[in-house]
Amino acid sequence: MRTSLRKGLPLREPTRIALETIRAHKLRTFLTLLGIILSVSTLILVVALIEGTNRYIADRIANMGANVFLVTQFGIIPDRKEFGKALRRNRQITWEDYEDLRDNMELPLRVGLEGRRSGTVKSGNESLEDIDVRGVTANIGEMDVEEPASGRYITDPDDNHRSQITLIGADVAKRLFADADPLGQTLLIDGRPFQVVGVAKPMGTVLGQSQDNFVYMPIQTFLKIYGSNQRGMAINIQARGPDWNLRTQEEARTLMRARRHLATGDEDSFGIFSASTVMDLWKQLTAAIASRSSAAWSS
């Protein structure tokens, strides 16, 4: 019996002292508990926000289509110094670059080309500024996340004949043809007439910016109108599946380096842009945020 009491005393005594301290210093105890609750709640909120934003970035920003990556003039550049170096080193993507990869790559499922620039679209008295004007090869429709809600996409005959036809975004259709069916209608893209052959499904917004303010045209029509010396050119390459992504990217890099006569040790004069590169950059940023929040909580 005495042994049992001795074992119980060390627990009872600290408990009694702690309860007496709490009673004596109620305000201090409350403030301490409040600080702990707020710190834990803040950490949980930060983690939840990061996880939610991770899904948003993956679904809306880094979503370039299934197993699709881009060969661009620039990849992801982390700071101004690196951008200055890349600006001096990197060269624009050309139609010839696209043809070389299209004809000589063995691993991809598809190789396409797109060009982008800002333009003005008009119908009747309604004019829209800063519309995303895109020239695309027909197979971009099989890689891209955008697809027609009505009508059709660009076709190879459209491209071969440099036809002035267009697939328009949902916002463009709504603002220019609110009371009419857009299909078959004519609109002006930078002053040139184009017939509407399709209207894309609504994509919504990303970070508050509409993704439906665009017009597509055949890539060769785009180059005929705006010239081949375009900064916004990108080669779209679709790998055969997730397991093929890295090998296909490396094949594209090898061919581009050979085409540009880059020696061993020379930096790439182009960029490889994929969903994984976007997510890797984002995870680096969120890791720093989570680390600071965790440090603040622990202190």
N, C-alpha and C positions, 0 to 999 in steps of 0.2 A: 504493500500500500504506500509506504514511504517513497519507494522508487518511482511509482506512478506520479506522485505529487511533484517530485523533483523534476521529472520530465515535463510536466505541465507548466511549472513556474516560469521558465524562460520565455514561453509563448504568451502567457497571461500578462506578465509584467510590461513588455514592450507595447502590447495592445492597449493596456490601461493608460500608459503614458501618452500614446498616440492619440487616444480619444480625449484625454484631458487637454492636450495641446490644441486639438481641433476646436474644442469648446472654448478655450481661452482666446484663440486667434481665428475667429470665424471669418472675418473679412479677408485676412491673409490667405487662409485656406481656400476660400471661394475664388480669389483672384488667381491663385496658383492653378486650381483645377480648370478655371476658365481659360487660362493661357494654354494649358495642355490640350483642352478640347479644340480651341481655335487652331492650334498648330497642326493637330492631327487632321482636322477638317480641311484645312488649307492644302495639306499634302495630298489628301484623298481627292480633292477637287482638281489639283494640278495634274495628278495621274489620270483622272477621268477625262479631263480636257485633252491631254496629250493622246490618249488612246482613241478618243473620238476624232481628233484631228488627223491622226494616222490613217484612220479609215477613210476620211474625207479626201486626204491627199491621194491615197491609193486609188480611190474610185473616180475622182473627178479631175485631178491634175496630172497624176502619173499614168492615167489610163490612155495609152496610145493605140489600143487594139491588142488582140491576142498575139503575144510573142513578137511584137513589132518593135524595132529600134530604128533610129534615124542616123544617117551620116550627114552632118551639118558643117557649116564653116567653123562654128564654135561649139564646144561641148559646154558642160557646166564649169564656170570659172569662179573660184571662191573669193577673189579679191581684185582690187583695182590694178595692182602691180602685175598680176598674172594676165589680166585682160589686156593691158598695154603690150605685153610680150606677145600674146596671141594675135593681137591686131596687126602687129608687124610681121608675124610669122605665117599666119593662116591665110589660105586662099579660098575664094568663093567656090561653091559647088557648081558644076557646069553640066550641060546636057551630055557632053562627052564623058564626064565622070560616071553619070548614070548609065550610059550605053556600055561602058567598060565593065561595070559591075553586073549589069543585067546579062551581058553576053558571056561573062567568064566565071561568075560565081557558080559553084556546084551544090552548095548546101541549102540555100534558101528555098522556101516555098514560093515566094513572090518578091519581085524587086520593082518598085514604082518610083515616080518622081512627082514632087509638088513644089510649087512656087507660091509665095505669099507677098502681098503688098496691101497698103491701105488705098481705098478708092471711094468714089462717089457713085451712088446708084439713084436713078430717077425714074419716075413714072408719072405722067401727067404733070400736075403742079407740086407733087410731093418729091422732095429730094432728101436723101440720107447721106450724111457725111461719115467718114472714118469707118467704112464698111470693109470687112476682111475679104479681099479679093483673092481667090485661090485658083491656080491652074493645077490640074491633076491628070495623071494617066488613069486610064479606065480601071486598072486593077487596084487603085487606091480604095475603091468602093468595097473591095473584099477584105481590106485590112482595117479601114477606118472605123471609128465608133459612130460616125454619122451615117444615116441611111435614109432613103426616101420614105416619107409618110404617104405621099401620092406621087404619081408619075414615075420617073426613072432616074438613074444615075448617068454619068458620062459613059459613052461607049467608045470602043476602038475606032469605028467609022467616024464618029464625031471628031476624034483626035486627028485621024489621018486626013480628013477633009478640012481641018481647022475651022470647024463649024462654030458659029456664034450662037451657041445654046448655053443654058445655065440651069443649075440646080441651086435653089435659093434656101436660105435659112428661114425658120419659122417666124422670127421677128420681122425680117424683111418682107415676107409674104403678108403678115398681118398689117404692117404699116403702109405698104404700097397698094395692097389689093384687099382692103378690109371688107368691101361689099361685092367682091367678084372672085371667081375661081381663077387662081394665078396661072394654071396650066394653059399654055398656048398664048398667053399674053406676052407683050414685048416691053422690055424695060431698057434703060440706057445704063451701061456700065462705063464710067468715065467718057460719056458722050457717044458710045458706040451701041447700036441696037443688038439685043440678045433676046432670043425666044426662051421662055421658061418651059422646061421639060420636066421639072420635078420640084417638090417642096420637101425639105428634110423634116424628120421628126424633131420635136422640141428637145433641146439638151439642157435647158435651164441656165443657171448661173454658177460661176466659180469665183469665190471671194468677191461677190457682188457684181461681177462683170458678166453680161449676157454672152452665152456661147452660140447664139442663134442669129447673130448679125453678120452673115457671110453670104457670098455668092461663089459657086464653083463654075469653072469653065474648062474645056480641054486644055491640057498643058501646052500643046503646040499653038493653039489660039492665043494663049497667055504670052508665049514667047514672041509670037508674031506682033502682038500689040505693044508689049512693054520692052521687048528686046531680051537678048540672052544674058546680058550682064546684070543679073539680079542677086542681091544679097540674101533674099529669103528663100533660096532653093534648098531642098532637103531630099535626100534619097531615102525612101521608106523601104525597109527590108523586113520581111516576115519569115521567122524561123519555122521549121517544121513542127516544133513543140518546145516545151520548157527546157527539156534536156539538150536541145540543140542551140539554145540562145548564145552561150559563150563561144562555142565553136564557130557559129555563123558570124558573130561579131569579129572574131579573130581573123576569119577568112576575108571579111570586108576590109579590115584594117591592113592586112598584108597586101591586098591588091591595090588599095589606095596609096600605101607607102611606095610600092613598086612603080605605080603610075606617076608619082611625083618625085621619083628618084631620090628618096630619102635614105641616107646612109645609116648604118647601125649606130645607135646613140643619138641620132637626130630626133627631136620631138615631132610628134604628129602635127601636120599642117592642116588638120581638120578635127572635127569632134565626133565622138560616138555618144549618142544621147538615147538612153533607154529608161524604162520605168524604174529599174533597179538603181540607176544613178540618181534619179530624183529622190527615191526613198532613202538611199544612203545619206544624201545631203541632209534631208529632213531629220533623219534619226540622229545625226551628229548635233543638229541644233536642239532637238528636244532632249537629248541626253544631257546637254549643258544646262538646260532649264531645270530638268529633274534633279540634277546634281546640286544646283544652287538652292532649290527648294528643300531638298533633303538636309543640306548643311544648315540652312536657316532653322529648320525644325529641330535638329539635334542640338543647336546652340540655345 
